[in-house]
Structures are given as structure tokens and as C-alpha cells.
Amino acid sequence: MSEFHQEGSITTIHGFYDLFDPEEYLVRLERKIEAFSKHMCISLLLPSLYAEIHVPNVLENIINQINQVNYLCSVVVALGGAREEKEFREAKEYFDRLKKEGRDVKVVWVEGPRVQSVFKKLQEQKIPVGVPGKGQSVWVTLGYLFAREICDVIALHDCDIVTYDRLLLGRLIEPTANPNNDLEFCKGYYARISPTEMAMKGRTKRLFVAPFVQALVNVMHIRGHHELEEFFRYHRTFRYPLAGEFSFLTRLARAINISYDWGLEVSTLSEVYNRLTPKKIAQIDLCKNYEHKHQVLSEKDAKGGLHRMVVDIAKFFLNYIRSHGMAIDGAFIDMLQHTYHSTALSFVKSYSDDAESNDLVYDRHQEELTVRYFRDFIATAWEQATEEQEGTQIPSWNRVIYSSPDIYGDLLEAVEQDNE
């Protein structure tokens, strides 16, 4: 996206490299990060499901691309969905191909009996560990990295990126690894256009998060809740808040709570907002286009697809509002649903115009129907929020060690024994 626009208080790092020779840029970029890596340890955290190792065309390319870089001191895989030891061993053998001189590779078997015993110990001390899923896997794997006390910068991305290349990885890492930038957190963003369908993807971001957050900005401004208005303006600044790619300094990672549901991404942005000044936060254009698996709408099942995703995200924001001094009742939710719906329809008109000028396929009728479903999902989110006393965040590791000072040793031993 070759433009200069800066919106809000965080820094946007554009993709100007695309105007020149991308291959020459990649050489310079990797040379720069390799120089940084001589003075710091850069770790890559890969949340992966066991099933993803059986999608070879995708994960195979990711491993091949990572193996071409020389600046990572460690790669740690947060493995979910491996129910039996033979599945864990299969996954470990698969990811062991990432090992090379100067780089350590470990696989955290989240469902394994050793890691589960660590969870049990924490639960006995009344420390919540969440439920199985990406958030829990990321959280416990971060704990393992902290227990090792070796890394300074941690980058995280998913293992289902169809269009992955090592340029994405380098750009994700450089802002936080570069000591000249004074940045502590960097979020990735990108276009989501299906090359086969010639259509816009990313429905949850486009049709729910963007208009919902804009609606909340407007509501908080009208009602004079200026701190909440500023909070939602911050979220509105991010071009792709649901992106699974980000990097941060280890000292920040130790301090943030991790959400275990689909609110993981917006929860992380909120934690960063509460702990950093805006000038230490950035977003970066990672690649020309990004393709990964797509979720179904699942309009009749609140436990699946975009339905669950929207409910979890809305629930997080509603809980955040309540926990920051603003009461919510049925009348507020009714007003919010109507405000969101009218805001989202204006977004749909803009998307339609954008698609028309770029010769993309755009089903405006279906997009408006999806907005109507999302509006109704807000009520479901409120019903769930009123039934749940606790939120969906797992305490930060800085908080956990106050109650369980020896937990790092237990976690380190569990993962190391699994990887023998």
C-alpha cells in the first residue's frame, strides 16, 4: 500500500519496498536483522494444530521459508489437538526439520500429561488456565519461553498461511528487534483478497469489528465517556485488528493477560493499550495479499464459525466497558445494535464502491444479510456476558509467579522431558 497516511497515535509502517526491487530489499532486511540477532535472541512462536501437519502444501512451505533465515535463536511450536503420544511424536519429528546450527526447536504438547499436570497445579491454586484453544496454547508456550530466560523478542504467526514467505517474517520482526525504533509491540496487517474468487475476504473484520468499534467511538463521544472513546479510537486505528501476526518484547509479553477465546486478538491489543505509550506501538504492512482458511458464517450455531467469533469479540468489548465504569442494560444493547447496523451498512456501501472500481466480485445483498446476522449476535454476546462472572483472560505470567513461584521450573521440566 504505497501511501504515507498516518492515522491515530500509533505508527503505521507502510509497504514502500514494493515500489522498488523486493528481492534486494529482502537481502538488506535480513542482513539488518541478522546484525540485531548478534546482540539479542529472537524467538518465533508457532501455534499449530496437529491436523495442520497434514496440509503439506501450506505448512511445508512455511517450514521451507523459515529454514532460509538465520536470525532466529529458537522456534517453539504450541501444539494443540494432539491427543495421543504418537501424534505428538509425529508432530515433533515434522517440526524438528526447523533445527539448524544456532537455532533450538521445541514442541509444547499442550494436551500432554506433563503440561496438563502443570495446569492442574495452577487450578488447585485457584489460578485460571482457560480452555483448550489457540489462546491457552499461546499462553502456556509463552510461559515456557519465559522459563528459559533466553529470548528478548518474540514473534508469533499462524501455521495456515497459504501465501507465506520469509519477507512476511522479516517485516514482522524488524520493528521490535530494531533498537533504533524504540517499539515494543508491532501488529501485522495486509489485504485479504481471494485470488481465485476475486473477492474481499475478512468478513469479521470488515463487517463487524470495524463498524462495531466505530459505533462505540460515536456512542462514547455522545455520552461523554472520553476515556472509553479514546480506547475505541485506538482500536479503530488498526487496519487489521484480527491479524494473528505480531511481535513484541519479552518484558511486555510477561505482563499481559491472554484471552483464551476468539477475543484473543482484540484482548491483546487492549492489554498493550493499557501498558504502553502509543509511540511504542506500531502496525506494519506485511505482504501484498494474505490467504488462509476461511470460517463459515454458522448463523444458527453460536458455538461455531463466524457466529462464535463475533460473539466472543463483542463479549470482550462489552465486558471491557462494564469493567471501566459504565453500566450496560438491555436498552443500551438495543441502541448499540441499531447504531452498529446503520454504521455497518455505510461500510458496506464503501466496500461496494471499492470493489466496483477494482473490478472485484462483490455481493452487496449477502454482505447486508451478514451484517443483519452480526447485529443479532450482539444480543447473544450480552446474554453470555451477563451469565459469566469471570472474563476470558488468563492471568499474565508476571501475576502467575506471585502465586506459584516454582511454576516456571515445573513447566520447563515438562516441556524438556516431552522433547527428549
C-alpha positions as semicolon CSV with decimal commas, in nm:
position;residue;x (nm);y (nm);z (nm)
1;M;0,000;0,000;0,000
2;S;0,218;0,280;-0,128
3;E;0,083;0,583;0,060
4;F;0,203;0,784;0,360
5;H;-0,111;0,813;0,570
6;Q;-0,067;0,801;0,948
7;E;-0,390;0,767;1,146
8;G;-0,415;0,793;1,523
9;S;-0,133;0,789;1,773
10;I;0,041;0,463;1,679
11;T;0,295;0,432;1,397
12;T;0,195;0,275;1,065
13;I;0,483;0,117;0,871
14;H;0,389;0,104;0,504
15;G;0,499;-0,132;0,228
16;F;0,719;0,109;0,032
17;Y;0,960;-0,173;-0,051
18;D;0,711;-0,288;-0,311
19;L;0,789;0,020;-0,521
20;F;1,145;-0,100;-0,580
21;D;1,314;-0,440;-0,606
22;P;1,160;-0,670;-0,339
23;E;1,448;-0,921;-0,365
24;E;1,712;-0,656;-0,298
25;Y;1,502;-0,526;-0,011
26;L;1,476;-0,876;0,139
27;V;1,856;-0,917;0,130
28;R;1,906;-0,585;0,311
29;L;1,627;-0,660;0,560
30;E;1,763;-1,000;0,659
31;R;2,117;-0,864;0,683
32;K;1,989;-0,597;0,920
33;I;1,800;-0,844;1,143
34;E;2,099;-1,080;1,149
35;A;2,305;-0,791;1,284
36;F;2,043;-0,731;1,555
37;S;2,039;-1,102;1,640
38;K;2,406;-1,091;1,740
39;H;2,303;-0,887;2,044
40;M;1,961;-1,034;2,121
41;C;1,770;-1,361;2,097
42;I;1,473;-1,358;1,861
43;S;1,220;-1,639;1,909
44;L;0,936;-1,748;1,685
45;L;0,621;-1,894;1,842
46;L;0,409;-2,105;1,608
47;P;0,060;-2,204;1,727
48;S;-0,029;-2,513;1,527
49;L;-0,295;-2,779;1,533
50;Y;-0,188;-3,138;1,485
51;A;-0,418;-3,154;1,181
52;E;-0,217;-2,877;1,010
53;I;0,083;-3,104;0,959
54;H;-0,141;-3,299;0,722
55;V;-0,191;-2,994;0,499
56;P;0,154;-3,026;0,344
57;N;0,124;-2,766;0,070
58;V;0,079;-2,494;0,333
59;L;0,291;-2,592;0,632
60;E;0,565;-2,740;0,414
61;N;0,616;-2,402;0,250
62;I;0,619;-2,225;0,588
63;I;0,893;-2,455;0,718
64;N;1,097;-2,418;0,399
65;Q;1,074;-2,040;0,419
66;I;1,171;-2,025;0,788
67;N;1,470;-2,250;0,720
68;Q;1,610;-1,985;0,488
69;V;1,655;-1,729;0,767
70;N;1,949;-1,717;1,006
71;Y;1,838;-1,472;1,274
72;L;1,614;-1,695;1,491
73;C;1,769;-1,838;1,806
74;S;1,467;-2,056;1,879
75;V;1,139;-2,178;1,735
76;V;0,874;-2,305;1,976
77;V;0,560;-2,475;1,847
78;A;0,243;-2,453;2,056
79;L;0,088;-2,784;1,951
80;G;-0,284;-2,829;2,003
81;G;-0,512;-3,115;1,906
82;A;-0,259;-3,396;1,965
83;R;-0,446;-3,637;2,188
84;E;-0,204;-3,930;2,182
85;E;0,171;-3,957;2,224
86;K;0,215;-4,099;1,874
87;E;0,053;-3,782;1,735
88;F;0,286;-3,565;1,941
89;R;0,590;-3,765;1,824
90;E;0,476;-3,732;1,464
91;A;0,441;-3,356;1,502
92;K;0,774;-3,327;1,682
93;E;0,950;-3,513;1,403
94;Y;0,779;-3,288;1,149
95;F;0,884;-2,963;1,317
96;D;1,234;-3,089;1,401
97;R;1,322;-3,000;1,043
98;L;1,340;-2,641;1,164
99;K;1,652;-2,721;1,367
100;K;1,980;-2,578;1,244
101;E;2,307;-2,454;1,389
102;G;2,238;-2,181;1,641
103;R;1,863;-2,248;1,649
104;D;1,680;-2,459;1,906
105;V;1,338;-2,612;1,831
106;K;1,087;-2,732;2,088
107;V;0,727;-2,851;2,063
108;V;0,497;-2,780;2,358
109;W;0,250;-3,068;2,381
110;V;-0,042;-2,878;2,533
111;E;-0,268;-3,183;2,576
112;G;0,019;-3,397;2,702
113;P;0,004;-3,535;3,059
114;R;0,308;-3,335;3,177
115;V;0,175;-2,996;3,066
116;Q;-0,170;-3,092;3,189
117;S;-0,022;-3,161;3,532
118;V;0,111;-2,804;3,533
119;F;-0,239;-2,680;3,452
120;K;-0,379;-2,891;3,734
121;K;-0,133;-2,747;3,985
122;L;-0,230;-2,393;3,887
123;Q;-0,601;-2,473;3,906
124;E;-0,554;-2,615;4,256
125;Q;-0,418;-2,272;4,349
126;K;-0,729;-2,108;4,201
127;I;-0,538;-1,971;3,902
128;P;-0,748;-1,994;3,582
129;V;-0,581;-2,155;3,280
130;G;-0,866;-2,113;3,031
131;V;-0,995;-2,383;2,800
132;P;-0,827;-2,569;2,511
133;G;-0,768;-2,350;2,209
134;K;-0,519;-2,117;2,048
135;G;-0,520;-1,870;2,337
136;Q;-0,439;-2,131;2,601
137;S;-0,171;-2,285;2,378
138;V;-0,005;-1,948;2,319
139;W;-0,021;-1,862;2,689
140;V;0,145;-2,180;2,815
141;T;0,409;-2,167;2,540
142;L;0,494;-1,809;2,636
143;G;0,539;-1,939;2,990
144;Y;0,789;-2,194;2,864
145;L;0,983;-1,922;2,679
146;F;0,990;-1,708;2,992
147;A;1,107;-2,007;3,197
148;R;1,407;-2,049;2,964
149;E;1,503;-1,683;3,008
150;I;1,678;-1,662;2,673
151;C;1,470;-1,452;2,433
152;D;1,439;-1,075;2,403
153;V;1,192;-1,054;2,114
154;I;0,905;-1,291;2,036
155;A;0,721;-1,310;1,704
156;L;0,402;-1,506;1,652
157;H;0,214;-1,614;1,341
158;D;-0,028;-1,890;1,245
159;C;0,052;-2,208;1,051
160;D;-0,226;-2,190;0,791
161;I;-0,093;-1,901;0,578
162;V;-0,125;-2,008;0,216
163;T;0,070;-1,707;0,083
164;Y;0,354;-1,723;0,338
165;D;0,708;-1,618;0,256
166;R;1,006;-1,512;0,465
167;L;0,959;-1,147;0,373
168;L;0,648;-1,154;0,594
169;L;0,853;-1,295;0,881
170;G;1,132;-1,042;0,847
171;R;0,897;-0,745;0,831
172;L;0,704;-0,877;1,131
173;I;1,018;-0,897;1,343
174;E;1,223;-0,594;1,233
175;P;1,026;-0,314;1,407
176;T;1,056;-0,462;1,757
177;A;1,404;-0,610;1,708
178;N;1,541;-0,278;1,582
179;P;1,678;-0,088;1,886
180;N;1,665;0,240;1,693
181;N;1,284;0,231;1,670
182;D;1,204;0,213;2,043
183;L;0,900;0,000;1,959
184;E;0,779;-0,275;2,192
185;F;0,478;-0,412;2,003
186;C;0,408;-0,448;1,632
187;K;0,089;-0,579;1,472
188;G;0,074;-0,705;1,115
189;Y;-0,181;-0,603;0,856
190;Y;-0,245;-0,692;0,493
191;A;-0,504;-0,711;0,215
192;R;-0,741;-1,010;0,215
193;I;-0,843;-1,071;-0,146
194;S;-0,914;-1,422;-0,272
195;P;-0,706;-1,469;-0,589
196;T;-0,943;-1,739;-0,715
197;E;-1,276;-1,570;-0,635
198;M;-1,150;-1,213;-0,695
199;A;-1,346;-1,110;-0,386
200;M;-1,287;-0,943;-0,049
201;K;-1,241;-1,175;0,248
202;G;-1,201;-1,099;0,618
203;R;-1,574;-1,062;0,685
204;T;-1,545;-1,044;1,064
205;K;-1,305;-0,752;1,046
206;R;-1,480;-0,570;0,760
207;L;-1,842;-0,623;0,856
208;F;-1,825;-0,649;1,233
209;V;-1,514;-0,524;1,411
210;A;-1,458;-0,207;1,206
211;P;-1,819;-0,078;1,217
212;F;-1,879;-0,204;1,572
213;V;-1,575;-0,022;1,706
214;Q;-1,670;0,290;1,507
215;A;-2,020;0,272;1,655
216;L;-1,870;0,251;2,004
217;V;-1,648;0,552;1,932
218;N;-1,957;0,750;1,836
219;V;-2,161;0,633;2,134
220;M;-1,886;0,709;2,386
221;H;-1,831;1,053;2,235
222;I;-2,201;1,143;2,256
223;R;-2,226;1,016;2,615
224;G;-1,911;1,194;2,729
225;H;-1,714;0,880;2,819
226;H;-1,390;1,024;2,687
227;E;-1,153;0,758;2,820
228;L;-1,358;0,482;2,657
229;E;-1,386;0,691;2,340
230;E;-1,006;0,714;2,325
231;F;-0,976;0,339;2,384
232;F;-1,204;0,258;2,092
233;R;-1,035;0,518;1,870
234;Y;-0,711;0,330;1,937
235;H;-0,870;0,003;1,820
236;R;-1,013;0,176;1,515
237;T;-0,659;0,282;1,416
238;F;-0,555;-0,077;1,343
239;R;-0,609;-0,176;0,983
240;Y;-0,642;-0,545;1,059
241;P;-0,702;-0,591;1,434
242;L;-0,781;-0,962;1,391
243;A;-0,448;-1,043;1,227
244;G;-0,274;-1,333;1,403
245;E;0,073;-1,192;1,334
246;F;0,253;-0,971;1,584
247;S;0,587;-0,931;1,758
248;F;0,669;-0,788;2,100
249;L;0,944;-0,753;2,355
250;T;0,962;-1,028;2,614
251;R;0,927;-0,786;2,906
252;L;0,591;-0,674;2,764
253;A;0,482;-1,031;2,690
254;R;0,537;-1,127;3,055
255;A;0,295;-0,858;3,170
256;I;-0,011;-0,912;2,950
257;N;-0,315;-1,128;3,011
258;I;-0,407;-1,367;2,729
259;S;-0,764;-1,435;2,618
260;Y;-0,842;-1,800;2,551
261;D;-1,132;-1,749;2,308
262;W;-1,181;-1,565;1,976
263;G;-1,129;-1,240;2,164
264;L;-0,755;-1,318;2,173
265;E;-0,652;-1,056;1,917
266;V;-0,860;-0,762;2,042
267;S;-0,778;-0,858;2,401
268;T;-0,405;-0,845;2,321
269;L;-0,441;-0,502;2,163
270;S;-0,628;-0,386;2,473
271;E;-0,357;-0,519;2,705
272;V;-0,093;-0,338;2,501
273;Y;-0,300;-0,017;2,518
274;N;-0,308;-0,038;2,898
275;R;0,069;-0,094;2,931
276;L;0,246;0,110;2,665
277;T;0,254;0,465;2,544
278;P;0,122;0,485;2,186
279;K;0,460;0,571;2,035
280;K;0,589;0,229;2,138
281;I;0,315;0,059;1,930
282;A;0,320;0,003;1,554
283;Q;0,138;-0,179;1,277
284;I;0,316;-0,296;0,964
285;D;0,209;-0,386;0,611
286;L;0,338;-0,744;0,592
287;C;0,264;-0,855;0,237
288;K;0,074;-0,777;-0,082
289;N;-0,202;-1,026;-0,008
290;Y;-0,281;-1,284;0,258
291;E;-0,473;-1,606;0,218
292;H;-0,564;-1,865;0,481
293;K;-0,858;-2,086;0,573
294;H;-1,200;-1,922;0,591
295;Q;-1,469;-1,971;0,854
296;V;-1,834;-2,041;0,773
297;L;-2,098;-1,799;0,899
298;S;-2,272;-2,061;1,116
299;E;-2,569;-1,829;1,168
300;K;-2,772;-2,087;1,366
301;D;-2,491;-2,221;1,586
302;A;-2,334;-1,984;1,840
303;K;-2,057;-2,236;1,908
304;G;-1,903;-2,234;1,561
305;G;-1,772;-2,028;1,272
306;L;-1,808;-1,652;1,247
307;H;-2,102;-1,669;1,488
308;R;-1,880;-1,771;1,777
309;M;-1,605;-1,534;1,666
310;V;-1,834;-1,231;1,664
311;V;-1,994;-1,326;1,995
312;D;-1,657;-1,367;2,167
313;I;-1,524;-1,036;2,033
314;A;-1,841;-0,845;2,122
315;K;-1,845;-1,004;2,466
316;F;-1,489;-0,890;2,532
317;F;-1,569;-0,530;2,442
318;L;-1,890;-0,530;2,647
319;N;-1,705;-0,667;2,949
320;Y;-1,434;-0,404;2,899
321;I;-1,696;-0,128;2,904
322;R;-1,852;-0,264;3,224
323;S;-1,516;-0,306;3,396
324;H;-1,429;0,058;3,321
325;G;-1,719;0,216;3,500
326;M;-2,006;0,222;3,252
327;A;-2,329;0,038;3,324
328;I;-2,492;-0,164;3,048
329;D;-2,856;-0,268;3,033
330;G;-3,098;-0,400;2,775
331;A;-3,177;-0,052;2,644
332;F;-2,807;0,014;2,582
333;I;-2,769;-0,314;2,391
334;D;-3,076;-0,235;2,181
335;M;-2,933;0,109;2,099
336;L;-2,591;-0,040;2,021
337;Q;-2,741;-0,297;1,785
338;H;-2,919;-0,025;1,588
339;T;-2,613;0,202;1,587
340;Y;-2,389;-0,082;1,473
341;H;-2,633;-0,182;1,198
342;S;-2,661;0,165;1,047
343;T;-2,283;0,213;1,072
344;A;-2,215;-0,125;0,912
345;L;-2,446;-0,052;0,620
346;S;-2,245;0,262;0,542
347;F;-1,930;0,047;0,547
348;V;-2,094;-0,198;0,305
349;K;-2,163;0,089;0,064
350;S;-1,795;0,188;0,079
351;Y;-1,680;-0,170;0,025
352;S;-1,914;-0,197;-0,273
353;D;-1,769;0,118;-0,431
354;D;-1,416;-0,003;-0,361
355;A;-1,484;-0,342;-0,519
356;E;-1,652;-0,185;-0,821
357;S;-1,355;0,037;-0,901
358;N;-1,111;-0,251;-0,855
359;D;-1,318;-0,492;-1,066
360;L;-1,377;-0,732;-0,775
361;V;-1,676;-0,957;-0,725
362;Y;-1,898;-0,810;-0,452
363;D;-2,233;-0,948;-0,336
364;R;-2,378;-0,646;-0,159
365;H;-2,704;-0,824;-0,077
366;Q;-2,519;-1,107;0,102
367;E;-2,297;-0,859;0,285
368;E;-2,603;-0,674;0,416
369;L;-2,760;-1,002;0,526
370;T;-2,438;-1,089;0,710
371;V;-2,449;-0,752;0,887
372;R;-2,803;-0,832;0,998
373;Y;-2,686;-1,162;1,146
374;F;-2,394;-0,989;1,319
375;R;-2,636;-0,735;1,469
376;D;-2,834;-1,018;1,627
377;F;-2,515;-1,183;1,753
378;I;-2,453;-0,877;1,973
379;A;-2,757;-0,973;2,180
380;T;-2,620;-1,326;2,218
381;A;-2,289;-1,181;2,338
382;W;-2,469;-0,975;2,601
383;E;-2,669;-1,276;2,722
384;Q;-2,347;-1,474;2,767
385;A;-2,170;-1,182;2,936
386;T;-2,446;-1,150;3,197
387;E;-2,426;-1,523;3,273
388;E;-2,047;-1,529;3,317
389;Q;-1,894;-1,370;3,626
390;E;-1,538;-1,409;3,504
391;G;-1,390;-1,285;3,178
392;T;-1,198;-1,497;2,931
393;Q;-0,847;-1,378;3,010
394;I;-0,574;-1,597;3,160
395;P;-0,356;-1,402;3,406
396;S;-0,018;-1,274;3,290
397;W;0,285;-1,481;3,379
398;N;0,410;-1,195;3,597
399;R;0,093;-1,243;3,801
400;V;0,108;-1,624;3,800
401;I;0,454;-1,645;3,955
402;Y;0,339;-1,442;4,255
403;S;0,104;-1,726;4,348
404;S;0,319;-2,011;4,217
405;P;0,688;-1,911;4,229
406;D;0,815;-2,254;4,121
407;I;0,582;-2,295;3,822
408;Y;0,849;-2,199;3,569
409;G;1,061;-2,490;3,686
410;D;0,766;-2,728;3,656
411;L;0,682;-2,607;3,305
412;L;1,043;-2,617;3,190
413;E;1,082;-2,974;3,313
414;A;0,754;-3,083;3,150
415;V;0,842;-2,949;2,805
416;E;1,204;-3,062;2,813
417;Q;1,105;-3,416;2,912
418;D;0,843;-3,430;2,636
419;N;1,109;-3,327;2,384
420;E;1,373;-3,580;2,487
